[in-house]
Amino acid sequence: MEDLESITSEVRQCLNDNPRTRDSDNLLYWMIAQDILQKQDIDIGRMGFTELFLSLNSYGIPKYETVVRIRRYIQRKYPELMGTERIEKARAHRSEVIADYVRE
């Protein structure tokens, strides 16, 4: 199991230091993975997607869903780290669409 406190700290730092990550889960995840790999002297830019994707656990990279859930938690707790209004509206709408879908 991932160290949730450590991941939470990294995600919060990333959201704080890189405002663009507040609007993009993909960018946020990439930056978290890049940081973890950099600490191991691995250049994420030189890795193939398949190698990276199929070896997340061996590199100590958390699951995408974990990072996204922690981002949501942090943004609820620290509203100043929320995404732009346009992105937050889109996320709320997507959440409603998915909730309606699973109710059917």
Beta strands, then each sheet from edge to edge (+ up, - down):
end
